[in-house]
Amino acid sequence: MAPQPPQSGFVTVEIYDQTYHLSGRDLDRTRRLAARVDERMRAVAAAGRTADSLRVAVLAALNLADELTRAEDELEALDNAPHQPGRTVPFPGPGQSQDESQELERIQARAASLNRLLDTLLLDADSARTDSTR
């Protein structure tokens, strides 16, 4: 059976004991992103001394921003580095192998995914802060 294309619509997820109704073009991806945010928030809460969900969200966002920045820095380094035969990391340019090309695409996709995840987390944190001040 051929793989099914992602379905657009809405999905209900739980992040740090809060329910969110999210929309997207790829519901499975949205679920995975929500699970990652939940995992990161729980790790931050377990390591810290705060139970305030807004503070936990901001700290988790900082962790994800750090991860995104590291991925972007790695991608930039790969883009700017000359191709060197025998290296196991991908470098774009003439003679780039398929494995190198796939690794570069994977890193680019990861950076884009982390960027979207960070945007979502920051929007949710801002929304939670706005709701708590009402």
C-alpha positions as CSV (number, residue, x, y, z in Angstrom):
1,M,0.0,0.0,0.0
2,A,1.4,3.4,-0.9
3,P,2.0,6.0,1.8
4,Q,-0.8,8.4,2.5
5,P,-0.2,12.1,1.9
6,P,-0.3,14.3,5.0
7,Q,-3.8,15.5,5.8
8,S,-4.7,19.1,6.5
9,G,-7.0,19.9,9.3
10,F,-6.9,20.2,13.0
11,V,-5.3,18.1,15.8
12,T,-5.7,18.2,19.5
13,V,-2.4,17.9,21.4
14,E,-1.4,18.3,25.0
15,I,1.7,20.3,25.9
16,Y,2.7,20.6,29.5
17,D,-0.7,19.6,30.7
18,Q,-2.5,22.1,28.5
19,T,-4.7,21.2,25.6
20,Y,-4.2,22.9,22.3
21,H,-6.2,22.6,19.1
22,L,-3.8,23.2,16.3
23,S,-4.1,23.3,12.5
24,G,-1.6,22.4,9.9
25,R,-1.0,20.7,6.6
26,D,0.7,17.7,8.2
27,L,-1.1,16.5,11.4
28,D,1.5,13.9,12.2
29,R,4.2,16.5,12.1
30,T,2.2,18.8,14.3
31,R,1.8,16.0,16.8
32,R,5.6,15.3,16.7
33,L,6.4,19.0,17.2
34,A,3.9,19.2,20.1
35,A,5.5,16.1,21.7
36,R,8.9,17.7,21.3
37,V,7.8,20.9,23.0
38,D,6.2,19.0,25.8
39,E,9.3,16.9,26.3
40,R,11.5,20.0,26.4
41,M,9.2,21.8,28.8
42,R,9.2,18.8,31.1
43,A,13.0,18.5,31.0
44,V,13.3,22.2,31.9
45,A,10.8,21.9,34.7
46,A,12.5,18.9,36.1
47,A,15.9,20.6,36.1
48,G,14.7,23.9,37.5
49,R,13.0,25.3,40.6
50,T,10.0,26.9,39.0
51,A,6.5,25.5,38.4
52,D,5.4,28.7,36.5
53,S,4.4,27.4,33.1
54,L,5.3,30.7,31.4
55,R,8.8,30.6,32.8
56,V,9.2,27.0,31.8
57,A,7.9,27.8,28.3
58,V,10.4,30.7,27.9
59,L,13.3,28.5,29.2
60,A,12.3,25.7,26.8
61,A,12.1,28.3,24.0
62,L,15.6,29.4,24.8
63,N,16.8,25.8,24.7
64,L,15.2,25.3,21.3
65,A,16.6,28.6,20.1
66,D,20.0,27.4,21.1
67,E,19.5,24.2,19.3
68,L,18.3,26.0,16.2
69,T,21.2,28.5,16.3
70,R,23.7,25.6,16.5
71,A,22.1,23.9,13.5
72,E,22.1,27.1,11.6
73,D,25.8,27.7,12.5
74,E,26.6,24.2,11.4
75,L,24.8,24.7,8.1
76,E,26.6,28.0,7.5
77,A,29.9,26.4,8.2
78,L,29.1,23.6,5.8
79,D,28.0,26.1,3.2
80,N,31.3,28.1,3.5
81,A,33.7,25.2,3.8
82,P,35.6,23.9,0.8
83,H,35.0,20.3,-0.3
84,Q,37.6,18.0,1.1
85,P,37.8,14.4,-0.1
86,G,37.6,11.9,2.6
87,R,35.6,14.1,5.0
88,T,32.5,12.5,6.4
89,V,30.5,15.7,6.7
90,P,28.7,17.2,3.7
91,F,30.0,20.1,1.8
92,P,28.1,21.6,-1.1
93,G,29.8,22.1,-4.4
94,P,30.9,20.2,-7.5
95,G,31.4,16.5,-6.9
96,Q,29.1,16.4,-3.9
97,S,28.0,12.9,-3.3
98,Q,24.3,11.9,-2.9
99,D,25.0,11.1,0.8
100,E,26.4,14.6,1.3
101,S,23.5,16.2,-0.5
102,Q,21.0,14.2,1.6
103,E,22.8,15.2,4.9
104,L,22.8,18.8,3.9
105,E,19.1,18.6,3.1
106,R,18.5,16.9,6.5
107,I,20.3,19.7,8.3
108,Q,18.4,22.4,6.4
109,A,15.1,20.7,7.2
110,R,16.1,20.3,10.8
111,A,16.9,24.0,11.1
112,A,13.6,25.0,9.4
113,S,11.7,22.6,11.7
114,L,13.4,24.1,14.8
115,N,12.6,27.6,13.7
116,R,8.9,26.8,13.2
117,L,8.8,25.0,16.6
118,L,10.4,28.0,18.3
119,D,7.9,30.4,16.7
120,T,5.0,28.2,17.8
121,L,6.3,28.0,21.4
122,L,6.9,31.7,21.6
123,L,3.4,32.4,20.3
124,D,1.9,30.0,22.8
125,A,3.9,31.6,25.6
126,D,2.8,35.1,24.5
127,S,-0.8,33.9,24.4
128,A,-0.6,32.4,27.8
129,R,1.0,35.6,29.2
130,T,-1.8,37.7,27.6
131,D,-4.5,35.4,29.0
132,S,-3.0,35.5,32.5
133,T,-3.1,39.3,32.5
134,R,-6.8,39.6,31.8
